[in-house]
């Protein structure tokens, strides 16, 4: 076979046989289009998990919990495939809804929403939740908020660590409860853009004030980056969580500059993203990992791959392949220092 400088091996037709997901994904890496992308992303994840020196950030966006993905995410946390979670408030509140015993129900995307309103059913594309049950979930968060000292100040990581403890003691096994048990900090830079907003607003109106210090929050996640030897990221979707993690790398350069060290970079050495966003609209969610190289966010030599796929397809396949292939994390980062002295 003739070789060219701009090729990287041959495409291999995929035969059909009895095989596990681990083997299937490895073989898909030699196909084309998004099948190859998914296979190559899986290979990058395997290398990421085998690196003893890397701290792995998991960025979560989208409506993953209402879509039945929250236990998959919790599994990644409990088995310490990741060291840090950065999530939208929705994903780490709407999992609590089901963990409390309430149910999401399947519906039709073309259903009459005026009728849903009459029945107090809130729609998430092809899924609905009972609004009255949803309020019970928000009231549970409110109960936790009101248990905190009036005027207390926390980063979102500290707030969610304590909330994880609160839920764990009540047997409500959610993502933040698993993170509390596993020593994984959970950051949520837009936390009130979710059920947490309602749960903190109403006590606030009654004079019970809990302050989320976002500068402290950013300082803490940047400090995790500063203390880490190498950085890596897995992005489910994009949005604020993706940029928050990206900014951890940018901050390393600016801190070094302030300390007199010029042109210092500490970019992501491994990065995988599952997204349906396209780059041509100019938004961060769809921005390519190659573009991130120009900012110093991603290493030019990084093992990286974007897969343009619905995360509700990619996450179950990837995680089940990890189980099938016996792929485990080599060494986890110890971030227990972050919660020293954190009290209610």
RODO-2510 file (C-alpha; in nm, 4 decimals, decimal comma):
residues 344
     n   res          X          Y          Z
     1     x     0,0000     0,0000     0,0000
     2     x     0,1354     0,3400    -0,0977
     3     x     0,1985     0,5704     0,1989
     4     x     0,1513     0,9462     0,2079
     5     x     0,2664     1,2048     0,4626
     6     x    -0,0919     1,3154     0,5295
     7     x    -0,2464     0,9730     0,5950
     8     x    -0,2468     0,7640     0,9131
     9     x    -0,3099     0,4058     0,8185
    10     x    -0,5856     0,2307     0,6333
    11     x    -0,9594     0,2231     0,6864
    12     x    -1,0609    -0,1280     0,7866
    13     x    -1,4092    -0,2512     0,7023
    14     x    -1,5960    -0,3648     1,0114
    15     x    -1,7149    -0,7220     0,9991
    16     x    -2,0072    -0,8460     1,2059
    17     x    -1,9262    -1,0981     1,4767
    18     x    -1,9918    -1,1690     1,8425
    19     x    -1,7747    -0,9189     2,0316
    20     x    -1,7844    -0,6923     2,3349
    21     x    -1,8204    -0,3155     2,3321
    22     x    -1,4532    -0,2640     2,4237
    23     x    -1,3348    -0,4528     2,1169
    24     x    -1,6019    -0,2940     1,8983
    25     x    -1,4946     0,0616     1,9884
    26     x    -1,1282    -0,0189     1,9321
    27     x    -1,2151    -0,1551     1,5877
    28     x    -1,4394     0,1444     1,5110
    29     x    -1,1290     0,3612     1,5452
    30     x    -1,0238     0,2212     1,2057
    31     x    -1,3505     0,3088     1,0315
    32     x    -1,4578     0,6611     0,9301
    33     x    -1,6758     0,9607     1,0156
    34     x    -1,8222     0,9735     1,3686
    35     x    -1,7740     0,5987     1,4120
    36     x    -1,3989     0,6568     1,3894
    37     x    -1,4316     0,9623     1,6145
    38     x    -1,6064     0,7570     1,8841
    39     x    -1,3440     0,4829     1,8607
    40     x    -1,0569     0,7326     1,8763
    41     x    -1,2193     0,9139     2,1697
    42     x    -1,2393     0,5820     2,3544
    43     x    -0,8704     0,5153     2,2872
    44     x    -0,7840     0,8653     2,4161
    45     x    -0,9847     0,7968     2,7332
    46     x    -0,7994     0,4695     2,7920
    47     x    -0,4655     0,6523     2,7680
    48     x    -0,5981     0,9292     2,9938
    49     x    -0,7027     0,6804     3,2621
    50     x    -0,3641     0,5060     3,2516
    51     x    -0,1668     0,8262     3,3123
    52     x    -0,0593     0,8375     3,6794
    53     x     0,0099     1,2111     3,6772
    54     x    -0,3116     1,3544     3,5360
    55     x    -0,6022     1,5279     3,7102
    56     x    -0,9239     1,4720     3,5142
    57     x    -1,2049     1,7292     3,4976
    58     x    -1,5549     1,6263     3,3877
    59     x    -1,7644     1,9059     3,2357
    60     x    -2,1388     1,8389     3,2243
    61     x    -2,4004     2,0334     3,0297
    62     x    -2,7389     1,9530     2,8806
    63     x    -3,0381     1,7760     3,0327
    64     x    -2,8573     1,4555     3,1215
    65     x    -3,0427     1,3636     3,4411
    66     x    -3,3924     1,3891     3,2921
    67     x    -3,2639     1,1724     3,0053
    68     x    -3,1709     0,8826     3,2340
    69     x    -2,7951     0,9474     3,2336
    70     x    -2,7358     1,0517     3,5945
    71     x    -2,6511     0,7037     3,7205
    72     x    -2,3922     0,6747     3,4415
    73     x    -2,2352     1,0010     3,5614
    74     x    -2,2537     0,8846     3,9241
    75     x    -2,0724     0,5650     3,8225
    76     x    -1,7886     0,7672     3,6688
    77     x    -1,7585     0,9612     3,9956
    78     x    -1,7852     0,6619     4,2304
    79     x    -1,5255     0,4655     4,0363
    80     x    -1,2987     0,7706     4,0270
    81     x    -1,2565     0,7923     3,6530
    82     x    -1,2720     1,1665     3,7192
    83     x    -1,1256     1,3884     3,9913
    84     x    -1,3318     1,7068     3,9524
    85     x    -1,6865     1,7656     3,8244
    86     x    -1,8053     2,0958     3,6765
    87     x    -2,1781     2,0807     3,6119
    88     x    -2,4827     2,2852     3,5314
    89     x    -2,7186     2,3157     3,8251
    90     x    -2,9856     2,1233     3,6339
    91     x    -2,7894     1,7975     3,6090
    92     x    -2,7088     1,7898     3,9820
    93     x    -3,0626     1,8773     4,0921
    94     x    -3,2778     1,6815     3,8492
    95     x    -3,1002     1,3591     3,9458
    96     x    -3,2220     1,4205     4,3024
    97     x    -3,5796     1,4180     4,1707
    98     x    -3,5487     1,0512     4,0720
    99     x    -3,3281     0,9634     4,3715
   100     x    -3,6152     1,0831     4,5938
   101     x    -3,8427     0,8260     4,4292
   102     x    -4,0187     1,0455     4,1750
   103     x    -4,0386     0,9385     3,8104
   104     x    -3,9736     1,0985     3,4743
   105     x    -4,2308     0,9837     3,2209
   106     x    -4,1970     0,9291     2,8478
   107     x    -4,4115     1,1458     2,6214
   108     x    -4,4301     1,2641     2,2606
   109     x    -4,2334     1,5677     2,1354
   110     x    -4,5493     1,6792     1,9525
   111     x    -4,7735     1,6641     2,2607
   112     x    -5,0064     1,9614     2,3286
   113     x    -4,8141     2,1671     2,5856
   114     x    -5,1275     2,3557     2,6860
   115     x    -5,2671     2,0231     2,8072
   116     x    -4,9421     1,9459     2,9896
   117     x    -4,9735     2,2772     3,1723
   118     x    -5,3230     2,1825     3,2909
   119     x    -5,1875     1,8552     3,4301
   120     x    -4,8850     2,0331     3,5806
   121     x    -4,6386     1,8312     3,3745
   122     x    -4,3092     2,0009     3,2787
   123     x    -4,1675     1,8840     2,9449
   124     x    -3,8069     1,8128     2,8477
   125     x    -3,8437     1,7291     2,4767
   126     x    -3,9832     1,3711     2,5008
   127     x    -3,9898     1,3449     2,8817
   128     x    -4,2112     1,5019     3,1472
   129     x    -4,1879     1,5575     3,5218
   130     x    -4,4704     1,6309     3,7626
   131     x    -4,4363     1,9962     3,8642
   132     x    -4,5620     1,9327     4,2186
   133     x    -4,3010     1,6597     4,2690
   134     x    -4,0376     1,8889     4,1184
   135     x    -4,1261     2,1472     4,3845
   136     x    -4,0736     1,8825     4,6528
   137     x    -3,7204     1,8342     4,5178
   138     x    -3,6649     2,2101     4,5361
   139     x    -3,8025     2,2148     4,8908
   140     x    -3,5499     1,9472     4,9893
   141     x    -3,2703     2,1730     4,8643
   142     x    -3,4365     2,4613     5,0507
   143     x    -3,4363     2,2551     5,3706
   144     x    -3,0607     2,2143     5,3326
   145     x    -3,0111     2,5862     5,2616
   146     x    -3,2066     2,6798     5,5729
   147     x    -2,9894     2,4437     5,7789
   148     x    -2,6819     2,6533     5,6930
   149     x    -2,5883     2,9484     5,9177
   150     x    -2,7463     3,2759     5,8091
   151     x    -2,4867     3,4848     5,6256
   152     x    -2,2532     3,1907     5,5658
   153     x    -2,0239     3,2106     5,2648
   154     x    -1,9230     2,9158     5,0465
   155     x    -1,7788     2,8358     4,7109
   156     x    -2,0129     2,6167     4,5065
   157     x    -1,7734     2,3258     4,5653
   158     x    -1,8023     2,3732     4,9436
   159     x    -2,1793     2,4230     4,9250
   160     x    -2,2258     2,1061     4,7173
   161     x    -1,9863     1,9069     4,9380
   162     x    -2,2046     1,9870     5,2383
   163     x    -2,5182     1,9184     5,0371
   164     x    -2,3735     1,5833     4,9336
   165     x    -2,3230     1,5022     5,3020
   166     x    -2,6813     1,6135     5,3751
   167     x    -2,8218     1,3860     5,1011
   168     x    -2,5948     1,0936     5,1883
   169     x    -2,7153     1,0917     5,5492
   170     x    -3,0741     1,0780     5,4199
   171     x    -3,0042     0,7913     5,1835
   172     x    -3,0709     1,0019     4,8737
   173     x    -2,8045     0,8602     4,6452
   174     x    -2,7406     1,1338     4,3887
   175     x    -2,4374     1,2594     4,1960
   176     x    -2,3306     1,5042     4,4693
   177     x    -2,3862     1,2387     4,7398
   178     x    -2,1556     1,0025     4,5490
   179     x    -1,9057     1,2859     4,5017
   180     x    -1,9114     1,3557     4,8771
   181     x    -1,8358     0,9903     4,9535
   182     x    -1,5646     0,9735     4,6868
   183     x    -1,3888     1,3011     4,7715
   184     x    -1,4654     1,4494     4,4290
   185     x    -1,5330     1,8253     4,4322
   186     x    -1,8328     1,9414     4,2310
   187     x    -1,8292     2,2978     4,0977
   188     x    -2,1335     2,4638     3,9440
   189     x    -2,0525     2,8155     3,8220
   190     x    -2,4150     2,8855     3,7203
   191     x    -2,5749     2,6993     4,0107
   192     x    -2,8796     2,9226     4,0573
   193     x    -2,9771     2,8701     3,6930
   194     x    -3,1679     2,5603     3,8094
   195     x    -3,3792     2,4327     4,0962
   196     x    -3,1083     2,5642     4,3286
   197     x    -3,2130     2,9141     4,2273
   198     x    -3,5678     2,8684     4,3559
   199     x    -3,4413     2,6854     4,6652
   200     x    -3,2118     2,9750     4,7612
   201     x    -3,4354     3,2628     4,6476
   202     x    -3,7283     3,1970     4,8805
   203     x    -3,5176     3,1779     5,2012
   204     x    -3,3306     3,4863     5,0779
   205     x    -3,6603     3,6773     5,0562
   206     x    -3,7322     3,5787     5,4168
   207     x    -3,3946     3,7089     5,5311
   208     x    -3,1982     3,3833     5,5388
   209     x    -2,8948     3,4647     5,3259
   210     x    -2,6406     3,2104     5,2023
   211     x    -2,3673     3,3618     4,9875
   212     x    -2,1970     3,1744     4,7020
   213     x    -1,8582     3,3387     4,6526
   214     x    -1,7792     3,2839     4,2843
   215     x    -1,4313     3,4370     4,3044
   216     x    -1,3474     3,1908     4,5831
   217     x    -1,4964     2,9195     4,3637
   218     x    -1,2744     3,0100     4,0698
   219     x    -0,9714     3,0428     4,2969
   220     x    -1,0268     2,6891     4,4262
   221     x    -1,0620     2,5235     4,0864
   222     x    -0,7596     2,7150     3,9551
   223     x    -0,5638     2,6033     4,2623
   224     x    -0,6504     2,2428     4,1789
   225     x    -0,4960     2,3051     3,8390
   226     x    -0,1901     2,4719     3,9938
   227     x    -0,1241     2,1773     4,2267
   228     x    -0,1730     1,9172     3,9525
   229     x     0,1119     1,7781     3,7439
   230     x    -0,0967     1,7398     3,4276
   231     x    -0,4518     1,8292     3,3273
   232     x    -0,7179     1,6471     3,1267
   233     x    -1,0862     1,6963     3,0526
   234     x    -1,3948     1,5082     2,9412
   235     x    -1,6715     1,7355     2,8136
   236     x    -2,0316     1,6214     2,7879
   237     x    -2,1809     1,9046     2,5872
   238     x    -2,0190     2,2448     2,6200
   239     x    -2,1505     2,5648     2,7733
   240     x    -2,0291     2,7200     3,0980
   241     x    -1,8778     2,3953     3,2385
   242     x    -1,6482     2,3575     2,9359
   243     x    -1,5267     2,7159     2,9557
   244     x    -1,4820     2,7024     3,3339
   245     x    -1,2415     2,4116     3,2959
   246     x    -1,0696     2,5773     2,9997
   247     x    -1,0115     2,8893     3,2082
   248     x    -0,8235     2,6816     3,4659
   249     x    -0,5507     2,6436     3,2039
   250     x    -0,5553     3,0111     3,1020
   251     x    -0,5224     3,1144     3,4672
   252     x    -0,1989     2,9143     3,4992
   253     x    -0,0409     3,1364     3,2321
   254     x    -0,1616     3,4603     3,3918
   255     x    -0,0490     3,3585     3,7418
   256     x     0,2931     3,2639     3,6068
   257     x     0,3141     3,5991     3,4255
   258     x     0,2354     3,7850     3,7478
   259     x     0,5128     3,5879     3,9191
   260     x     0,7630     3,6822     3,6503
   261     x     0,7537     3,3635     3,4433
   262     x     0,6745     3,4478     3,0824
   263     x     0,5176     3,2257     2,8152
   264     x     0,4296     2,9529     3,0648
   265     x     0,1507     2,7152     2,9643
   266     x    -0,0181     2,4277     3,1454
   267     x    -0,2724     2,3094     2,8907
   268     x    -0,4940     2,0033     2,8769
   269     x    -0,2862     1,7010     2,7761
   270     x    -0,5897     1,4827     2,7069
   271     x    -0,9369     1,6037     2,6117
   272     x    -1,2479     1,4376     2,4739
   273     x    -1,5760     1,6109     2,3961
   274     x    -1,9176     1,4698     2,3087
   275     x    -2,1284     1,7428     2,1536
   276     x    -2,3941     1,8216     1,8953
   277     x    -2,2801     2,1846     1,8622
   278     x    -2,1058     2,2993     1,5455
   279     x    -1,8048     2,5350     1,5364
   280     x    -1,9199     2,7744     1,2622
   281     x    -2,1560     2,9685     1,4902
   282     x    -1,8608     3,0932     1,6955
   283     x    -1,9815     2,9698     2,0349
   284     x    -1,7611     2,7975     2,2898
   285     x    -1,9802     2,4861     2,3009
   286     x    -1,8946     2,4033     1,9411
   287     x    -1,5441     2,5478     1,9355
   288     x    -1,2909     2,2930     1,8176
   289     x    -1,0128     2,1612     2,0355
   290     x    -0,7707     2,2868     1,7695
   291     x    -0,8999     2,6410     1,8275
   292     x    -0,8317     2,5953     2,1981
   293     x    -0,4634     2,5400     2,1182
   294     x    -0,4387     2,9087     2,0170
   295     x    -0,5408     3,0093     2,3703
   296     x    -0,2999     2,7719     2,5413
   297     x    -0,5968     2,5719     2,6700
   298     x    -0,5081     2,2499     2,4881
   299     x    -0,1572     2,1224     2,4198
   300     x    -0,0565     2,1066     2,0512
   301     x     0,0495     1,7472     2,1265
   302     x    -0,2629     1,6577     2,3260
   303     x    -0,4446     1,3326     2,2717
   304     x    -0,7802     1,4832     2,1803
   305     x    -1,1018     1,4039     1,9951
   306     x    -1,4413     1,5658     1,9459
   307     x    -1,7316     1,3309     1,8709
   308     x    -2,0371     1,4939     1,7170
   309     x    -2,2953     1,2752     1,8835
   310     x    -2,5850     1,2913     2,1263
   311     x    -2,4349     1,2255     2,4691
   312     x    -2,7252     0,9929     2,5534
   313     x    -2,5803     0,7623     2,2857
   314     x    -2,2095     0,8081     2,3613
   315     x    -2,2091     0,7874     2,7432
   316     x    -2,3747     0,4455     2,7804
   317     x    -2,1589     0,2949     2,5053
   318     x    -1,8330     0,4372     2,6417
   319     x    -1,8990     0,3447     3,0056
   320     x    -2,0172    -0,0069     2,9256
   321     x    -1,7079    -0,0549     2,7072
   322     x    -1,4913     0,0431     3,0042
   323     x    -1,6600    -0,2277     3,2108
   324     x    -1,6362    -0,4787     2,9278
   325     x    -1,2662    -0,4106     2,8745
   326     x    -1,1794    -0,3972     3,2447
   327     x    -1,0382    -0,0461     3,1975
   328     x    -0,9771     0,1160     3,5351
   329     x    -0,8213     0,4374     3,6499
   330     x    -0,4523     0,3939     3,7280
   331     x    -0,4161     0,6607     3,9976
   332     x    -0,6609     0,9143     4,1377
   333     x    -0,5810     1,2692     4,2478
   334     x    -0,6207     1,3355     4,6207
   335     x    -0,8107     1,6625     4,6590
   336     x    -0,9126     1,6185     5,0237
   337     x    -0,7256     1,9389     5,1115
   338     x    -1,0024     2,1375     4,9429
   339     x    -1,2569     2,0484     5,2111
   340     x    -1,0392     2,0865     5,5193
   341     x    -1,2285     2,2989     5,7675
   342     x    -1,5501     2,3111     5,5650
   343     x    -1,8393     2,3048     5,8122
   344     x    -2,2055     2,3840     5,8182
***
